[in-house]
Amino acid sequence: MSETADRYRRRADAFERKVVAVRPDQWANPSPCEKWTARQVVRHILDMHAVMLRPLGRYLSPAPSVDEDPVAAFRAARADVEAILDDPSLAGQECDTPSGRVTAEQHIDQVVSEDLPLHGWDLARATGQDDTIDPEDVERAWAAMKALPAELVEKFRTPGAFGPDVEVFGPEVKVEEDASPQDRLLAFIGRDPRWRP
């Protein structure tokens, strides 16, 4: 198994634990993502899993919807992505993405795998769970953010730049100079680390 597959599995495990821990009465809770409820955070993650499959001519396997059973829906979607990561011929297949031509494995690593810890924070904050992001993921994401060219960051902050209703980053949030690495990362992508439901 590759390092990328291991990283995805670790992050998917952490996200799945949060989905499992959501009580039925919490799915309509607001989240730090403006306009999204806790359920819509999970729906977004499922949608992004589907986006990872499309360049390979694949689709999410039949599964309960996020409205019927969010846990089963996420488990099915992650199994579809893991099947790509576990197959060297699929993982190595090149595909065109908004960031250029990359392998399917790189696309998964740079997009949905990176999304899991950040949206895990959203889900945890919306439902009163432990919202600590693995420090390794914080460090890795922060290094990736700081390496982005300014024009790409600006594009990420422009609603609709990657398609209708797609907003990658919100406006940067001001935090204290001594803010934790996690809070600095969240603020950079447009989350208010002080947000509470």
Salt bridges, closest charged atoms under 4 A:
GLU3 OE2 - ARG7 NH1 3.27
ASP13 OD1 - ARG78 NH1 2.92
GLU16 OE2 - ARG75 NE 2.70
GLU16 OE1 - ARG78 NH1 3.01
ASP25 OD1 - ARG23 NE 3.13
ASP67 OD1 - ARG39 NE 3.97
ASP67 OD1 - ARG43 NH2 2.57
GLU82 OE2 - ARG9 NE 3.90
GLU82 OE2 - ARG78 NH2 2.83
ASP86 OD2 - ARG9 NH2 2.57
GLU94 OE1 - ARG101 NE 3.20
ASP96 OD1 - ARG101 NH1 3.08
ASP109 OD2 - ARG7 NH2 2.94
ASP109 OD2 - ARG140 NH2 3.61
GLU114 OE2 - ARG11 NH2 3.69
GLU114 OE2 - ARG140 NE 3.95
ASP115 OD2 - HIS44 NE2 3.49
ASP115 OD2 - HIS119 NE2 3.98
ASP122 OD2 - HIS119 ND1 2.77
ASP122 OD1 - ARG191 NE 2.74
ASP131 OD2 - ARG125 NH2 2.63
ASP134 OD2 - ARG10 NH1 3.22
GLU136 OE2 - ARG10 NH2 3.65
ASP137 OD1 - ARG10 NH2 2.91
ASP137 OD1 - ARG11 NE 2.94
GLU172 OE1 - ARG157 NH2 3.93
GLU176 OE2 - ARG194 NH1 3.51
ASP192 OD1 - ARG194 NE 3.09
